[in-house]
């Protein structure tokens, strides 16, 4: 079984995205910030990194950030919306 490398996600506030670099390739979850609300607009993982759970790590990091900052979440990105659907512990963050 392949050893899973730890994915380190950082919040790049200047670029408005959560990002991680794995094997010299960058994956991102982009967002827009307004007072009290974070809107996730796009998640992108390069093909060479697909299937490794990296998008899930980006989504989790973004949603944990939202919870910590007491932000409501708008999942304009279909991947983030599906992640929240599959992980009900984050559904309380979503704006009605």
N, C-alpha and C positions, 0 to 999 in steps of 0.2 A: 504494500500500500504506500502510495506517495506521501511524503511528509508535507503537511500543509504549512506553508510559510505564513507568518503573522503579517496581516495587512495593516499598515499604519496609515490611518486617514487623518488628514489635517484640514482645517477650515481656512481656506485662502480667502480672507475677507476682501482683500483688494480686488480679486477676480470674481467674487461672489460665487464660490464653488467649494465643495468638499472634494478633495483630490487625494489620490494615492499613486505612487509610481512603483510598478512591479516589473522586473526584468527590463528596465529602461523604457517602459511604455506607461503612459499616464491614463488613468481612468478618472472621470469626474462626474459629480452630481451638481448641476448648476442651480442657483436659486436667485430669487429677488427678495429683498427685505424691505418691508414697510413697517411702520409702528405696530408692534404686537402680532405681526403676521409674517411667516416665511412661505414663499411660493416656490416649490420645486418645479423647475421648468424643463429640465433635460438631464438624462443620465446617459453617459457614453463610456463604453468599455471597448478598447481595441480588440479586433478579432483574435489576436494571438493570446489574449488574456481571458477570453470567454470560457464559460464552464467552470470557473474556479471560485465562484461565489463572491467575486470582487464587487459587483453591483450591489449585492446584499449588504456587504460591509459599508459601502458608501451610504446606502439608504439608512441603515441602522445608526451610523454616526450622525447623519443629518437629523434624524428624528430624535435621537438622544440629546443633541444640541438644542433642538426646538423645545423639548421638555425642560431642560435645564434653564433655558432662558424664558420659560413660560410663554412661548410663542404658539399661536394657532397655525396649523398647517393647511396649505392649499396644495393638493397633489395634481398640478397641471401636467406633470410627467406621468405617462402611463405606467412606467416601471415602478415608480414610487407608489402610485395608487394601488397597483397589484401587491406590492410588498406590504402595504398597510392592510389590505384585504386578507393576506395570508398570515399576518401577525397582529391579532386583535388587540394586543396590549398597547398598540399605538393609535387605535381608532378614536380614543378620547381627545387626541390632538387635532383632529380634522375639523375644520370649520363646517358648521351645519349648512 
